């Protein structure tokens, strides 16, 4: 709607309600495994936005 890209970490990482025991230390906080998974997904998305010229560099 706005033309800005959406980074869907939850959809791509698999961190959610059904995988909470694997990736979360409690409901709102991810553990070390979840953090690594989250970071890998975010890094890939930010790199693709950078390659597309979204950040102007």
C-alpha distance matrix in Angstrom:
0.0 3.8 5.7 7.9 9.8 10.7 14.4 15.5 19.1 20.1 19.2 20.9 23.8 25.2 25.8 25.5 27.6 29.8 30.5 31.0 34.7 34.2 31.6 31.9 34.9 33.8 30.7 28.6 30.2 30.2 33.6 34.6 33.7 30.2 29.7 30.7 28.4 25.4 26.4 26.7 23.2 21.7 24.0 23.0 19.3 20.0 22.5 20.1 17.6 20.8 22.0 18.9 19.6 16.7 19.3 21.2 24.4
3.8 0.0 3.8 5.5 8.6 10.2 13.8 15.8 19.0 20.6 20.2 21.6 24.1 26.0 26.3 26.3 28.7 31.1 31.4 31.6 35.3 34.6 31.7 32.0 34.8 33.8 30.9 28.4 29.8 29.8 33.1 33.9 33.3 29.9 29.0 30.0 28.1 24.9 25.3 25.9 22.7 20.7 22.7 22.1 18.3 18.3 20.8 18.9 15.9 18.6 20.3 17.2 17.2 14.1 16.4 18.1 21.4
5.7 3.8 0.0 3.8 6.5 9.2 12.7 15.1 18.3 20.4 19.6 20.4 23.2 25.3 26.0 26.5 29.2 31.3 31.3 31.8 35.4 34.3 31.5 32.1 35.1 34.5 31.8 29.3 30.3 29.9 33.0 33.3 32.6 29.4 28.4 28.9 26.9 24.0 24.2 24.3 21.1 19.2 20.8 19.8 16.1 16.2 18.2 15.9 13.0 15.8 17.0 13.7 14.1 11.3 14.1 15.6 18.9
7.9 5.5 3.8 0.0 3.8 6.5 9.7 12.5 15.4 17.8 17.6 18.1 20.5 22.9 23.3 24.1 27.0 29.2 28.8 29.2 32.6 31.5 28.5 29.0 31.9 31.5 29.0 26.3 27.1 26.6 29.6 29.9 29.3 26.2 24.9 25.5 23.8 20.7 20.7 21.1 18.1 15.9 17.5 16.9 13.1 12.9 15.4 13.6 10.5 13.3 15.1 12.4 12.5 9.2 11.6 13.9 16.9
9.8 8.6 6.5 3.8 0.0 3.8 6.6 9.5 12.4 14.9 14.4 14.6 17.1 19.6 20.4 21.4 24.5 26.4 25.9 26.5 29.9 28.5 25.6 26.5 29.6 29.5 27.1 24.6 25.2 24.3 27.1 27.2 26.3 23.3 22.3 22.5 20.6 17.7 17.8 17.8 14.7 12.8 14.5 13.5 9.8 10.3 12.7 10.7 8.2 11.6 13.2 10.9 12.0 9.1 11.7 14.4 16.7
10.7 10.2 9.2 6.5 3.8 0.0 3.8 6.0 9.1 11.4 11.1 11.7 14.1 16.4 16.9 17.8 20.8 22.8 22.4 22.9 26.3 25.1 22.3 23.1 26.2 26.0 23.5 21.2 21.9 21.0 24.0 24.5 23.5 20.3 19.6 20.2 18.0 15.1 15.8 16.1 12.7 11.1 13.6 12.9 9.2 10.5 13.4 11.9 10.1 13.6 15.4 13.7 15.1 12.1 14.1 17.3 19.3
14.4 13.8 12.7 9.7 6.6 3.8 0.0 3.8 5.8 8.8 9.1 9.0 10.9 13.5 14.0 15.4 18.8 20.6 19.7 20.2 23.4 21.9 19.0 20.1 23.2 23.3 21.2 18.9 19.2 17.9 20.6 20.9 19.9 16.8 16.0 16.4 14.3 11.4 12.1 12.4 9.0 7.5 10.3 9.9 6.6 8.3 11.4 10.5 9.6 12.8 14.8 14.0 15.5 12.9 14.4 17.8 19.2
15.5 15.8 15.1 12.5 9.5 6.0 3.8 0.0 3.8 5.6 5.4 6.2 8.4 10.4 11.0 12.1 15.4 17.1 16.4 17.3 20.6 19.3 16.7 17.9 21.3 21.2 18.9 17.1 17.7 16.4 19.2 19.9 18.4 15.1 15.2 15.8 13.1 10.5 12.4 12.5 8.8 8.7 12.0 11.3 8.8 11.3 14.1 13.1 12.9 16.2 17.8 17.1 19.0 16.5 18.1 21.6 22.8
19.1 19.0 18.3 15.4 12.4 9.1 5.8 3.8 0.0 3.8 5.5 5.3 5.6 8.2 8.2 10.1 13.7 15.3 14.0 14.6 17.7 16.1 13.3 14.6 17.9 18.3 16.4 14.7 14.6 12.9 15.5 16.1 14.7 11.4 11.4 12.2 9.5 6.8 9.1 9.6 6.3 6.5 10.2 10.2 8.7 11.1 13.8 13.7 14.0 16.8 18.6 18.6 20.4 18.1 19.1 22.7 23.4
20.1 20.6 20.4 17.8 14.9 11.4 8.8 5.6 3.8 0.0 3.8 5.6 5.4 6.0 5.7 6.7 10.1 11.8 11.0 11.7 15.1 14.1 11.7 12.8 16.3 16.2 13.9 12.8 13.4 12.0 14.9 16.1 14.5 11.0 12.1 13.4 10.4 8.3 11.5 12.1 9.2 10.1 13.7 13.7 12.4 14.9 17.5 17.3 17.6 20.5 22.2 22.1 24.0 21.6 22.7 26.3 27.2
19.2 20.2 19.6 17.6 14.4 11.1 9.1 5.4 5.5 3.8 0.0 3.8 5.9 6.0 7.7 8.5 11.6 12.5 12.1 13.8 17.0 15.8 14.1 15.7 19.4 19.3 17.0 16.3 17.0 15.3 17.9 18.9 16.7 13.6 15.0 15.5 12.1 10.7 13.7 13.3 9.9 11.5 14.7 13.7 12.3 15.5 17.7 16.7 17.4 20.6 21.7 21.3 23.6 21.5 23.2 26.6 27.6
20.9 21.6 20.4 18.1 14.6 11.7 9.0 6.2 5.3 5.6 3.8 0.0 3.8 5.7 8.2 10.3 13.8 14.1 12.8 14.8 17.5 15.5 13.7 16.0 19.7 20.3 18.6 17.9 17.7 15.4 17.4 17.6 15.1 12.5 13.6 13.3 9.7 9.0 11.5 10.2 6.9 9.4 12.0 10.6 10.0 13.5 15.1 14.3 15.7 18.6 19.3 19.5 22.0 20.4 22.0 25.3 25.8
23.8 24.1 23.2 20.5 17.1 14.1 10.9 8.4 5.6 5.4 5.9 3.8 0.0 3.8 5.4 8.6 12.2 12.4 10.3 11.9 14.4 12.1 10.1 12.6 16.3 17.3 16.1 15.5 14.8 12.1 13.7 13.9 11.4 8.8 10.2 10.0 6.4 6.2 9.2 8.5 6.2 9.0 11.6 11.1 11.3 14.3 15.9 16.0 17.5 19.9 21.0 21.7 23.9 22.2 23.2 26.7 26.9
25.2 26.0 25.3 22.9 19.6 16.4 13.5 10.4 8.2 6.0 6.0 5.7 3.8 0.0 3.8 6.1 9.2 8.9 7.2 9.5 12.0 10.2 9.1 11.6 15.4 16.0 14.6 14.9 14.7 12.2 13.9 14.8 12.0 9.4 12.0 12.2 8.7 9.0 12.5 11.9 9.9 12.6 15.3 14.8 14.9 17.9 19.6 19.5 20.9 23.5 24.5 25.0 27.3 25.6 26.7 30.2 30.5
25.8 26.3 26.0 23.3 20.4 16.9 14.0 11.0 8.2 5.7 7.7 8.2 5.4 3.8 0.0 3.8 7.2 8.0 5.9 6.7 9.7 8.4 6.4 8.2 12.0 12.4 11.0 11.1 11.0 8.7 10.8 12.4 10.3 7.1 9.8 11.1 8.3 7.9 11.7 12.3 10.7 12.6 15.6 16.0 15.9 18.4 20.6 20.9 21.9 24.3 25.8 26.4 28.3 26.2 26.9 30.6 31.0
25.5 26.3 26.5 24.1 21.4 17.8 15.4 12.1 10.1 6.7 8.5 10.3 8.6 6.1 3.8 0.0 3.8 5.7 5.4 5.8 9.4 9.6 8.3 8.8 12.3 11.7 9.4 10.2 11.2 10.1 12.7 15.1 13.3 10.1 12.8 14.7 12.0 11.2 15.0 15.9 14.0 15.5 18.8 19.1 18.6 21.0 23.5 23.5 24.2 26.9 28.5 28.6 30.5 28.1 29.0 32.7 33.4
27.6 28.7 29.2 27.0 24.5 20.8 18.8 15.4 13.7 10.1 11.6 13.8 12.2 9.2 7.2 3.8 0.0 3.8 5.6 5.3 8.7 10.2 9.9 9.6 12.5 11.1 8.5 10.5 12.3 11.9 14.2 17.1 15.5 12.7 15.6 17.7 15.3 14.8 18.5 19.5 17.8 19.2 22.6 22.9 22.3 24.7 27.2 27.2 27.8 30.5 32.2 32.2 34.1 31.6 32.5 36.2 37.0
29.8 31.1 31.3 29.2 26.4 22.8 20.6 17.1 15.3 11.8 12.5 14.1 12.4 8.9 8.0 5.7 3.8 0.0 3.8 5.7 7.9 9.0 10.0 10.7 13.6 12.9 11.2 13.6 14.7 13.6 15.1 17.6 15.3 13.2 16.6 18.1 15.5 15.8 19.6 19.9 18.4 20.5 23.5 23.5 23.3 26.1 28.2 28.1 29.1 31.8 33.1 33.3 35.5 33.3 34.4 38.0 38.6
30.5 31.4 31.3 28.8 25.9 22.4 19.7 16.4 14.0 11.0 12.1 12.8 10.3 7.2 5.9 5.4 5.6 3.8 0.0 3.8 5.6 5.5 6.5 8.1 11.3 11.5 10.7 12.7 12.8 10.9 11.9 14.1 11.6 9.8 13.4 14.6 12.2 13.0 16.6 17.0 16.0 18.3 21.0 21.2 21.5 24.1 26.0 26.3 27.5 30.0 31.3 31.9 34.0 32.0 32.8 36.4 36.7
31.0 31.6 31.8 29.2 26.5 22.9 20.2 17.3 14.6 11.7 13.8 14.8 11.9 9.5 6.7 5.8 5.3 5.7 3.8 0.0 3.8 5.4 5.4 5.1 8.0 7.8 7.1 9.5 9.6 8.4 9.7 12.6 11.1 9.0 12.3 14.4 12.7 13.0 16.5 17.7 17.0 18.6 21.4 22.3 22.4 24.6 26.8 27.5 28.3 30.6 32.3 32.9 34.7 32.5 32.9 36.6 37.0
34.7 35.3 35.4 32.6 29.9 26.3 23.4 20.6 17.7 15.1 17.0 17.5 14.4 12.0 9.7 9.4 8.7 7.9 5.6 3.8 0.0 3.8 5.8 5.7 7.3 8.1 9.0 11.7 11.1 9.7 9.5 12.2 10.7 9.9 13.3 15.1 13.9 15.0 18.2 19.2 19.1 20.9 23.4 24.3 25.0 27.0 29.0 29.9 31.0 33.0 34.7 35.6 37.4 35.3 35.6 39.3 39.4
34.2 34.6 34.3 31.5 28.5 25.1 21.9 19.3 16.1 14.1 15.8 15.5 12.1 10.2 8.4 9.6 10.2 9.0 5.5 5.4 3.8 0.0 3.8 6.1 8.4 10.4 11.4 13.2 11.8 9.2 8.4 10.0 7.7 7.4 11.1 12.1 10.9 12.6 15.6 16.1 16.4 18.6 20.7 21.5 22.6 24.7 26.3 27.3 28.8 30.6 32.0 33.2 35.1 33.4 33.6 37.2 37.0
31.6 31.7 31.5 28.5 25.6 22.3 19.0 16.7 13.3 11.7 14.1 13.7 10.1 9.1 6.4 8.3 9.9 10.0 6.5 5.4 5.8 3.8 0.0 3.8 7.0 9.1 9.8 10.6 8.8 5.7 5.7 7.6 5.7 4.1 7.7 9.4 8.3 9.4 12.4 13.5 13.8 15.5 17.7 18.9 19.8 21.6 23.5 24.7 25.8 27.6 29.3 30.5 32.1 30.2 30.3 34.0 33.8
31.9 32.0 32.1 29.0 26.5 23.1 20.1 17.9 14.6 12.8 15.7 16.0 12.6 11.6 8.2 8.8 9.6 10.7 8.1 5.1 5.7 6.1 3.8 0.0 3.8 5.3 6.5 7.5 5.7 4.0 4.9 8.3 8.2 6.3 8.8 11.5 11.1 11.1 14.0 16.0 16.1 17.1 19.6 21.2 21.7 23.1 25.4 26.7 27.4 29.2 31.2 32.2 33.6 31.3 31.2 34.9 35.0
34.9 34.8 35.1 31.9 29.6 26.2 23.2 21.3 17.9 16.3 19.4 19.7 16.3 15.4 12.0 12.3 12.5 13.6 11.3 8.0 7.3 8.4 7.0 3.8 0.0 3.8 7.0 8.1 5.8 5.6 5.1 8.7 9.8 8.9 10.6 13.5 14.0 14.0 16.4 18.6 19.2 19.9 22.1 24.1 24.7 25.7 28.1 29.7 30.3 31.8 34.0 35.2 36.2 34.0 33.5 37.2 37.2
33.8 33.8 34.5 31.5 29.5 26.0 23.3 21.2 18.3 16.2 19.3 20.3 17.3 16.0 12.4 11.7 11.1 12.9 11.5 7.8 8.1 10.4 9.1 5.3 3.8 0.0 3.8 5.9 5.5 7.2 8.3 12.1 13.0 11.4 13.0 16.2 16.2 15.6 18.3 20.8 20.7 21.1 23.9 25.8 25.8 26.9 29.6 30.9 31.2 32.9 35.3 36.1 37.1 34.6 34.3 38.0 38.3
30.7 30.9 31.8 29.0 27.1 23.5 21.2 18.9 16.4 13.9 17.0 18.6 16.1 14.6 11.0 9.4 8.5 11.2 10.7 7.1 9.0 11.4 9.8 6.5 7.0 3.8 0.0 3.8 5.9 7.9 10.4 14.1 14.5 12.0 13.7 17.0 16.4 15.2 18.2 20.6 19.9 20.2 23.3 24.9 24.5 25.8 28.7 29.6 29.6 31.8 34.2 34.6 35.6 32.9 32.8 36.6 37.3
28.6 28.4 29.3 26.3 24.6 21.2 18.9 17.1 14.7 12.8 16.3 17.9 15.5 14.9 11.1 10.2 10.5 13.6 12.7 9.5 11.7 13.2 10.6 7.5 8.1 5.9 3.8 0.0 3.8 6.8 10.0 13.5 14.4 11.5 12.2 15.8 15.5 13.5 16.2 19.0 18.2 17.9 21.0 23.0 22.3 23.2 26.3 27.4 27.1 29.0 31.7 32.1 32.9 30.0 29.7 33.5 34.2
30.2 29.8 30.3 27.1 25.2 21.9 19.2 17.7 14.6 13.4 17.0 17.7 14.8 14.7 11.0 11.2 12.3 14.7 12.8 9.6 11.1 11.8 8.8 5.7 5.8 5.5 5.9 3.8 0.0 3.8 6.6 9.9 11.4 9.0 9.2 12.9 13.3 11.7 14.0 16.9 16.9 16.6 19.3 21.6 21.4 22.1 24.9 26.5 26.4 28.0 30.6 31.4 32.2 29.6 29.0 32.8 33.1
30.2 29.8 29.9 26.6 24.3 21.0 17.9 16.4 12.9 12.0 15.3 15.4 12.1 12.2 8.7 10.1 11.9 13.6 10.9 8.4 9.7 9.2 5.7 4.0 5.6 7.2 7.9 6.8 3.8 0.0 3.8 6.8 7.8 5.2 5.9 9.4 9.8 8.8 11.2 13.8 14.1 14.4 16.8 18.9 19.3 20.2 22.6 24.3 24.7 26.2 28.6 29.6 30.7 28.4 27.9 31.7 31.7
33.6 33.1 33.0 29.6 27.1 24.0 20.6 19.2 15.5 14.9 17.9 17.4 13.7 13.9 10.8 12.7 14.2 15.1 11.9 9.7 9.5 8.4 5.7 4.9 5.1 8.3 10.4 10.0 6.6 3.8 0.0 3.8 5.5 5.2 6.0 8.7 9.9 10.2 11.9 14.2 15.4 16.0 17.8 20.0 21.0 21.9 23.8 25.8 26.6 27.8 29.9 31.4 32.5 30.5 29.9 33.5 33.1
34.6 33.9 33.3 29.9 27.2 24.5 20.9 19.9 16.1 16.1 18.9 17.6 13.9 14.8 12.4 15.1 17.1 17.6 14.1 12.6 12.2 10.0 7.6 8.3 8.7 12.1 14.1 13.5 9.9 6.8 3.8 0.0 3.8 5.4 5.0 6.2 8.6 9.7 10.4 12.3 14.4 15.2 16.1 18.5 20.1 20.7 22.2 24.4 25.6 26.3 28.3 30.2 31.3 29.7 28.9 32.3 31.5
33.7 33.3 32.6 29.3 26.3 23.5 19.9 18.4 14.7 14.5 16.7 15.1 11.4 12.0 10.3 13.3 15.5 15.3 11.6 11.1 10.7 7.7 5.7 8.2 9.8 13.0 14.5 14.4 11.4 7.8 5.5 3.8 0.0 3.8 5.4 5.3 6.3 8.6 10.0 10.9 12.7 14.4 15.4 17.0 18.8 20.1 21.4 23.2 24.8 25.8 27.4 29.2 30.7 29.3 28.9 32.4 31.6
30.2 29.9 29.4 26.2 23.3 20.3 16.8 15.1 11.4 11.0 13.6 12.5 8.8 9.4 7.1 10.1 12.7 13.2 9.8 9.0 9.9 7.4 4.1 6.3 8.9 11.4 12.0 11.5 9.0 5.2 5.2 5.4 3.8 0.0 3.8 5.5 5.1 6.0 8.4 9.9 10.7 12.1 14.0 15.6 16.7 18.1 19.9 21.5 22.7 24.1 25.9 27.3 28.8 27.0 26.8 30.4 30.1
29.7 29.0 28.4 24.9 22.3 19.6 16.0 15.2 11.4 12.1 15.0 13.6 10.2 12.0 9.8 12.8 15.6 16.6 13.4 12.3 13.3 11.1 7.7 8.8 10.6 13.0 13.7 12.2 9.2 5.9 6.0 5.0 5.4 3.8 0.0 3.8 5.4 5.0 6.0 8.5 10.0 10.4 11.9 14.2 15.4 16.1 17.9 20.0 20.9 21.9 24.0 25.6 26.7 24.9 24.3 27.9 27.4
30.7 30.0 28.9 25.5 22.5 20.2 16.4 15.8 12.2 13.4 15.5 13.3 10.0 12.2 11.1 14.7 17.7 18.1 14.6 14.4 15.1 12.1 9.4 11.5 13.5 16.2 17.0 15.8 12.9 9.4 8.7 6.2 5.3 5.5 3.8 0.0 3.8 5.5 5.1 6.2 8.7 9.9 10.4 12.4 14.4 15.2 16.3 18.5 20.0 20.7 22.4 24.4 25.7 24.5 24.0 27.3 26.4
28.4 28.1 26.9 23.8 20.6 18.0 14.3 13.1 9.5 10.4 12.1 9.7 6.4 8.7 8.3 12.0 15.3 15.5 12.2 12.7 13.9 10.9 8.3 11.1 14.0 16.2 16.4 15.5 13.3 9.8 9.9 8.6 6.3 5.1 5.4 3.8 0.0 3.8 5.5 5.3 6.4 8.7 10.0 11.0 12.7 14.5 15.7 17.1 18.8 20.2 21.5 23.2 24.9 23.6 23.7 27.1 26.5
25.4 24.9 24.0 20.7 17.7 15.1 11.4 10.5 6.8 8.3 10.7 9.0 6.2 9.0 7.9 11.2 14.8 15.8 13.0 13.0 15.0 12.6 9.4 11.1 14.0 15.6 15.2 13.5 11.7 8.8 10.2 9.7 8.6 6.0 5.0 5.5 3.8 0.0 3.8 5.5 5.3 6.2 8.5 10.2 10.9 12.3 14.3 15.7 16.7 18.3 20.2 21.4 22.9 21.1 21.1 24.7 24.5
26.4 25.3 24.2 20.7 17.8 15.8 12.1 12.4 9.1 11.5 13.7 11.5 9.2 12.5 11.7 15.0 18.5 19.6 16.6 16.5 18.2 15.6 12.4 14.0 16.4 18.3 18.2 16.2 14.0 11.2 11.9 10.4 10.0 8.4 6.0 5.1 5.5 3.8 0.0 3.8 5.5 5.1 5.9 8.5 9.9 10.3 11.9 14.2 15.2 16.0 18.0 19.8 20.9 19.5 18.9 22.4 21.8
26.7 25.9 24.3 21.1 17.8 16.1 12.4 12.5 9.6 12.1 13.3 10.2 8.5 11.9 12.3 15.9 19.5 19.9 17.0 17.7 19.2 16.1 13.5 16.0 18.6 20.8 20.6 19.0 16.9 13.8 14.2 12.3 10.9 9.9 8.5 6.2 5.3 5.5 3.8 0.0 3.8 5.5 5.1 6.3 8.7 10.0 10.6 12.5 14.4 15.3 16.6 18.6 20.2 19.3 19.3 22.5 21.6
23.2 22.7 21.1 18.1 14.7 12.7 9.0 8.8 6.3 9.2 9.9 6.9 6.2 9.9 10.7 14.0 17.8 18.4 16.0 17.0 19.1 16.4 13.8 16.1 19.2 20.7 19.9 18.2 16.9 14.1 15.4 14.4 12.7 10.7 10.0 8.7 6.4 5.3 5.5 3.8 0.0 3.8 5.5 5.3 6.4 8.7 10.1 10.9 12.6 14.4 15.6 16.9 18.8 17.5 18.1 21.5 21.2
21.7 20.7 19.2 15.9 12.8 11.1 7.5 8.7 6.5 10.1 11.5 9.4 9.0 12.6 12.6 15.5 19.2 20.5 18.3 18.6 20.9 18.6 15.5 17.1 19.9 21.1 20.2 17.9 16.6 14.4 16.0 15.2 14.4 12.1 10.4 9.9 8.7 6.2 5.1 5.5 3.8 0.0 3.8 5.5 5.2 6.1 8.5 10.0 10.6 12.1 14.2 15.4 16.7 15.0 15.1 18.6 18.5
24.0 22.7 20.8 17.5 14.5 13.6 10.3 12.0 10.2 13.7 14.7 12.0 11.6 15.3 15.6 18.8 22.6 23.5 21.0 21.4 23.4 20.7 17.7 19.6 22.1 23.9 23.3 21.0 19.3 16.8 17.8 16.1 15.4 14.0 11.9 10.4 10.0 8.5 5.9 5.1 5.5 3.8 0.0 3.8 5.5 5.2 6.1 8.6 9.9 10.4 12.2 14.2 15.4 14.4 14.2 17.4 16.5
23.0 22.1 19.8 16.9 13.5 12.9 9.9 11.3 10.2 13.7 13.7 10.6 11.1 14.8 16.0 19.1 22.9 23.5 21.2 22.3 24.3 21.5 18.9 21.2 24.1 25.8 24.9 23.0 21.6 18.9 20.0 18.5 17.0 15.6 14.2 12.4 11.0 10.2 8.5 6.3 5.3 5.5 3.8 0.0 3.8 5.6 5.2 6.3 8.7 9.9 10.6 12.4 14.5 14.0 14.6 17.5 16.9
19.3 18.3 16.1 13.1 9.8 9.2 6.6 8.8 8.7 12.4 12.3 10.0 11.3 14.9 15.9 18.6 22.3 23.3 21.5 22.4 25.0 22.6 19.8 21.7 24.7 25.8 24.5 22.3 21.4 19.3 21.0 20.1 18.8 16.7 15.4 14.4 12.7 10.9 9.9 8.7 6.4 5.2 5.5 3.8 0.0 3.8 5.4 5.2 6.3 8.6 9.9 10.7 12.6 11.4 12.5 15.7 15.8
20.0 18.3 16.2 12.9 10.3 10.5 8.3 11.3 11.1 14.9 15.5 13.5 14.3 17.9 18.4 21.0 24.7 26.1 24.1 24.6 27.0 24.7 21.6 23.1 25.7 26.9 25.8 23.2 22.1 20.2 21.9 20.7 20.1 18.1 16.1 15.2 14.5 12.3 10.3 10.0 8.7 6.1 5.2 5.6 3.8 0.0 3.8 5.4 5.1 6.1 8.6 9.8 10.7 9.3 9.4 12.8 12.7
22.5 20.8 18.2 15.4 12.7 13.4 11.4 14.1 13.8 17.5 17.7 15.1 15.9 19.6 20.6 23.5 27.2 28.2 26.0 26.8 29.0 26.3 23.5 25.4 28.1 29.6 28.7 26.3 24.9 22.6 23.8 22.2 21.4 19.9 17.9 16.3 15.7 14.3 11.9 10.6 10.1 8.5 6.1 5.2 5.4 3.8 0.0 3.8 5.4 5.0 6.1 8.6 9.9 9.9 10.2 12.7 11.7
20.1 18.9 15.9 13.6 10.7 11.9 10.5 13.1 13.7 17.3 16.7 14.3 16.0 19.5 20.9 23.5 27.2 28.1 26.3 27.5 29.9 27.3 24.7 26.7 29.7 30.9 29.6 27.4 26.5 24.3 25.8 24.4 23.2 21.5 20.0 18.5 17.1 15.7 14.2 12.5 10.9 10.0 8.6 6.3 5.2 5.4 3.8 0.0 3.8 5.4 5.1 6.2 8.8 8.9 10.6 12.9 12.6
17.6 15.9 13.0 10.5 8.2 10.1 9.6 12.9 14.0 17.6 17.4 15.7 17.5 20.9 21.9 24.2 27.8 29.1 27.5 28.3 31.0 28.8 25.8 27.4 30.3 31.2 29.6 27.1 26.4 24.7 26.6 25.6 24.8 22.7 20.9 20.0 18.8 16.7 15.2 14.4 12.6 10.6 9.9 8.7 6.3 5.1 5.4 3.8 0.0 3.8 5.5 5.0 6.5 5.4 7.3 9.9 10.6
20.8 18.6 15.8 13.3 11.6 13.6 12.8 16.2 16.8 20.5 20.6 18.6 19.9 23.5 24.3 26.9 30.5 31.8 30.0 30.6 33.0 30.6 27.6 29.2 31.8 32.9 31.8 29.0 28.0 26.2 27.8 26.3 25.8 24.1 21.9 20.7 20.2 18.3 16.0 15.3 14.4 12.1 10.4 9.9 8.6 6.1 5.0 5.4 3.8 0.0 3.8 5.3 5.1 5.6 5.8 7.9 7.4
22.0 20.3 17.0 15.1 13.2 15.4 14.8 17.8 18.6 22.2 21.7 19.3 21.0 24.5 25.8 28.5 32.2 33.1 31.3 32.3 34.7 32.0 29.3 31.2 34.0 35.3 34.2 31.7 30.6 28.6 29.9 28.3 27.4 25.9 24.0 22.4 21.5 20.2 18.0 16.6 15.6 14.2 12.2 10.6 9.9 8.6 6.1 5.1 5.5 3.8 0.0 3.8 5.4 7.6 8.8 9.7 8.8
18.9 17.2 13.7 12.4 10.9 13.7 14.0 17.1 18.6 22.1 21.3 19.5 21.7 25.0 26.4 28.6 32.2 33.3 31.9 32.9 35.6 33.2 30.5 32.2 35.2 36.1 34.6 32.1 31.4 29.6 31.4 30.2 29.2 27.3 25.6 24.4 23.2 21.4 19.8 18.6 16.9 15.4 14.2 12.4 10.7 9.8 8.6 6.2 5.0 5.3 3.8 0.0 3.8 5.6 8.4 9.0 9.6
19.6 17.2 14.1 12.5 12.0 15.1 15.5 19.0 20.4 24.0 23.6 22.0 23.9 27.3 28.3 30.5 34.1 35.5 34.0 34.7 37.4 35.1 32.1 33.6 36.2 37.1 35.6 32.9 32.2 30.7 32.5 31.3 30.7 28.8 26.7 25.7 24.9 22.9 20.9 20.2 18.8 16.7 15.4 14.5 12.6 10.7 9.9 8.8 6.5 5.1 5.4 3.8 0.0 3.8 5.5 5.3 6.3
16.7 14.1 11.3 9.2 9.1 12.1 12.9 16.5 18.1 21.6 21.5 20.4 22.2 25.6 26.2 28.1 31.6 33.3 32.0 32.5 35.3 33.4 30.2 31.3 34.0 34.6 32.9 30.0 29.6 28.4 30.5 29.7 29.3 27.0 24.9 24.5 23.6 21.1 19.5 19.3 17.5 15.0 14.4 14.0 11.4 9.3 9.9 8.9 5.4 5.6 7.6 5.6 3.8 0.0 3.8 5.6 7.9
19.3 16.4 14.1 11.6 11.7 14.1 14.4 18.1 19.1 22.7 23.2 22.0 23.2 26.7 26.9 29.0 32.5 34.4 32.8 32.9 35.6 33.6 30.3 31.2 33.5 34.3 32.8 29.7 29.0 27.9 29.9 28.9 28.9 26.8 24.3 24.0 23.7 21.1 18.9 19.3 18.1 15.1 14.2 14.6 12.5 9.4 10.2 10.6 7.3 5.8 8.8 8.4 5.5 3.8 0.0 3.8 5.7
21.2 18.1 15.6 13.9 14.4 17.3 17.8 21.6 22.7 26.3 26.6 25.3 26.7 30.2 30.6 32.7 36.2 38.0 36.4 36.6 39.3 37.2 34.0 34.9 37.2 38.0 36.6 33.5 32.8 31.7 33.5 32.3 32.4 30.4 27.9 27.3 27.1 24.7 22.4 22.5 21.5 18.6 17.4 17.5 15.7 12.8 12.7 12.9 9.9 7.9 9.7 9.0 5.3 5.6 3.8 0.0 3.8
24.4 21.4 18.9 16.9 16.7 19.3 19.2 22.8 23.4 27.2 27.6 25.8 26.9 30.5 31.0 33.4 37.0 38.6 36.7 37.0 39.4 37.0 33.8 35.0 37.2 38.3 37.3 34.2 33.1 31.7 33.1 31.5 31.6 30.1 27.4 26.4 26.5 24.5 21.8 21.6 21.2 18.5 16.5 16.9 15.8 12.7 11.7 12.6 10.6 7.4 8.8 9.6 6.3 7.9 5.7 3.8 0.0
